[in-house]
Amino acid sequence: MTQILIRGRLLSFKRAPLSLTDTDSYLYESDGALLMEDGRISVAGSYGTVRAIAPEGIEEIDHRPHLIMPGFIDMHLHFPQMQVIASYAANLLEWLNTYTFPEECRFVESEHAARIATHFYDELLRHGTTTAVAYCSVHKTSADAFFAEALKRGMCMVGGKVMMDRNAPQGLLDTPEMGYDETRAVIADWHGKGRNHVAITPRFAITSTPGQMQATQALAEEFPDLHIQTHLSENHDEIRYTMDLYPEATDYTDIYARYGLLGKKTLLGHAIHLSEREADALSEAGAVAVHCPTSNLFLGSGLFPMKSLMRRDKPVRVAVATDIGGGSSYSMLRTMDEAYKIQQLLGERLNPLESFYLMTRGNAEALSMADDIGTLEPGTAADLVVLDAASTPAMRLRMETVKTLPEELFLLQTMGDDRAVVETYVAGKAMKGALDAIQVRT
Ligand SMILES: [Zn+2]
């Protein structure tokens, strides 16, 4: 049995914070410690308590004065778009056709897919992200590379082979049968292996024929425990085109509902321009709207009304994500900085406790996985991020005037990035230090 004790300031949320002064919503230990056994947290509390329980001679890692939190969770990103990020385009459809689709064609090559997978996990860990929900490309090879690398690193990952059978280059198209068969093959090969979870992944309604949507429905019925991920209502031109393709549907959301794809495990990327009826439909189904702020700003897609969706009589479940490569940063800290600014433009407040809740427990709850990830509660996986709010000269200077925990979190969110990540643990194993030692990875 491997036992490690780590010491530092602990922060873990028990539920969504209602205000800046809602101290009951989280656990904070100014001199805290975690006892980790075989990749899981066995005890969390004050250093004195944990030290007294821990066996003599246990390995002890001192992270004081840094903040130890559950590792960040990124609820939506595209693993084959690492070389698409920072592409200059006017809008979503131009960006997809000019840069994204040609790039994703390369993932038919397993060598290329494996190389990018290595970089993908390096970047996640460098940024303190320990779980992510990803789209692979249409090719099974991309899903194989994605899950093989997750298995190697012991990470809890959700992902799927994208299904798309129209409106893209030939090299990116499957058929309803192929999409069905290959998704089944990915499930058989990877689901439940290590900490891998396969998601049923129709890219979006524009790139799936009604025949493929039916195949997706068949998969969803056969594998009701799997997550389903797709995109919804990101951009006005996209919405118009989608409705031309599915004239019988009441609205964009109704297309997915008609094929039985709207449920508690459905993750809908963007969902910016929803009607009241659509928001009701999401709420009633328990489906999750996944907010991708850096992407929405970068592509000029729109301002996601996060707070008003959460506040409705029929509230919509919300999660947060980077959406690499439409998104412009791998960092969940940068992501929440932009999420904050979007709410500011909408006349809403997003307080820093809420932001850090969303990146951790909130996203875990949106995944229905809070019993395994997203908190520091005993029994959960020891997936952690260690943060330093004085990681740059400008931050260090600002930290001199910081007096409270929410102020520190807000500084981390506003000025922090991968430099604020001191260490990232996956199942109790320190991962970032080893990465920092790699000078060049080809
Ligand atoms: Zn996306």
Residues whose N, C-alpha, C, O or C-beta is under 5 A from the ligand:
A	BS01	ZN	G269 D323
